[in-house]
Amino acid sequence: MRVPEIELLWWEGCPSTQAALSELREALAELGIGDVEVRMREIETDADARAAAFVGSPTILIDGGDLVSPAAEQPPGLNCRVYRRRDGRVSPTPDPDDLRDALRRAASGERRRREEVST
């Protein structure tokens, strides 16, 4: 099992950062990789948001890729992010099943293999 790189991007005005971090740590523990370092990166300015393609807080990057691809029309900026759960509900954090699935794929190296095949 490989160790994925995990980064949580956030901004100070987001009330959901701690919930996202807790859910992320819980998912990592469930998969047996709870000792993975979760890097926290605060996005402080609109320029930072543009540079990081940050569409809202919280954003979870796994091996550099956004856990949930943002809508094409969603511009980078300092705002709270909204996710759609699998059951259709709107949430300030990603669906736990989506999170676990993405982490499982990253830990197994599945995403990396797909990228290598496509290049």
C-alpha positions as CSV (number, residue, x, y, z in Angstrom):
1,M,0.0,0.0,0.0
2,R,1.5,3.3,-1.0
3,V,1.2,6.5,1.1
4,P,-0.8,9.2,-0.7
5,E,0.0,12.9,-0.4
6,I,-2.9,14.6,1.3
7,E,-3.4,18.4,1.5
8,L,-6.3,20.3,2.9
9,L,-6.7,23.8,1.6
10,W,-8.8,26.2,3.6
11,W,-9.4,29.9,4.4
12,E,-10.0,31.6,7.7
13,G,-13.7,32.3,7.1
14,C,-14.6,28.7,6.6
15,P,-16.5,27.1,9.5
16,S,-16.2,23.6,8.0
17,T,-12.4,23.2,8.1
18,Q,-12.2,21.2,11.3
19,A,-15.2,19.0,10.3
20,A,-13.4,18.2,7.0
21,L,-10.1,17.5,8.8
22,S,-11.9,15.2,11.3
23,E,-13.7,13.3,8.5
24,L,-10.5,13.0,6.5
25,R,-8.6,11.6,9.5
26,E,-11.4,9.2,10.3
27,A,-11.4,7.9,6.7
28,L,-7.6,7.5,6.7
29,A,-7.8,5.5,10.0
30,E,-10.5,3.3,8.6
31,L,-8.2,2.4,5.7
32,G,-5.3,1.7,8.0
33,I,-3.2,4.7,6.9
34,G,-4.1,7.0,9.8
35,D,-0.5,8.0,10.3
36,V,-0.4,9.8,6.9
37,E,0.6,13.5,7.2
38,V,-2.3,15.8,6.3
39,R,-0.7,19.1,5.2
40,M,-2.8,22.1,5.9
41,R,-2.5,25.1,3.5
42,E,-4.2,28.3,4.3
43,I,-5.4,30.3,1.3
44,E,-5.2,33.9,2.4
45,T,-5.8,36.1,-0.7
46,D,-7.7,36.0,-4.0
47,A,-4.3,35.8,-5.7
48,D,-3.5,32.7,-3.6
49,A,-6.8,31.2,-4.6
50,R,-6.2,31.8,-8.3
51,A,-2.7,30.3,-8.1
52,A,-4.0,27.2,-6.3
53,A,-7.1,26.9,-8.4
54,F,-8.9,27.0,-5.0
55,V,-12.7,27.1,-5.5
56,G,-13.6,27.1,-1.9
57,S,-12.9,25.8,1.6
58,P,-12.5,23.1,2.5
59,T,-10.7,21.5,-0.6
60,I,-9.0,18.2,-0.2
61,L,-6.2,17.3,-2.6
62,I,-5.0,13.7,-2.9
63,D,-1.7,13.3,-4.7
64,G,-2.3,16.9,-6.0
65,G,-5.7,16.3,-7.5
66,D,-9.0,17.7,-6.1
67,L,-11.1,15.0,-4.4
68,V,-14.1,16.3,-6.2
69,S,-13.7,18.1,-9.6
70,P,-15.3,21.5,-9.3
71,A,-17.8,22.7,-11.8
72,A,-16.1,24.3,-14.8
73,E,-18.0,27.6,-14.1
74,Q,-16.9,27.8,-10.5
75,P,-14.2,30.5,-10.3
76,P,-11.3,30.4,-7.8
77,G,-11.9,32.5,-4.7
78,L,-12.2,32.9,-1.0
79,N,-15.5,31.3,-0.2
80,C,-17.1,28.2,1.4
81,R,-17.3,25.2,-0.8
82,V,-20.5,23.2,-1.2
83,Y,-20.4,19.5,-2.0
84,R,-23.2,17.2,-3.3
85,R,-23.5,13.9,-1.3
86,R,-24.3,10.7,-3.1
87,D,-27.9,10.8,-1.8
88,G,-28.3,14.3,-3.3
89,R,-28.0,16.4,-0.2
90,V,-25.8,19.5,-0.1
91,S,-23.0,19.5,2.4
92,P,-20.1,21.7,3.5
93,T,-17.8,18.6,3.4
94,P,-17.3,15.8,0.8
95,D,-19.3,12.6,0.9
96,P,-17.5,10.2,3.2
97,D,-17.9,7.4,0.7
98,D,-16.3,9.6,-2.1
99,L,-13.5,10.4,0.3
100,R,-12.8,6.8,1.3
101,D,-13.0,5.6,-2.4
102,A,-10.5,8.3,-3.5
103,L,-8.1,7.5,-0.7
104,R,-8.4,3.8,-1.3
105,R,-7.6,4.3,-5.0
106,A,-4.6,6.5,-4.1
107,A,-3.3,4.1,-1.6
108,S,-3.5,1.2,-4.0
109,G,-1.7,3.3,-6.7
110,E,-4.7,3.0,-9.1
111,R,-4.7,6.7,-10.0
112,R,-1.0,6.7,-10.7
113,R,-1.2,3.7,-12.9
114,R,-4.0,5.2,-15.0
115,E,-2.0,8.4,-15.5
116,E,1.1,6.4,-16.5
117,V,-1.0,4.5,-19.1
118,S,-2.5,7.7,-20.6
119,T,0.9,9.3,-21.1
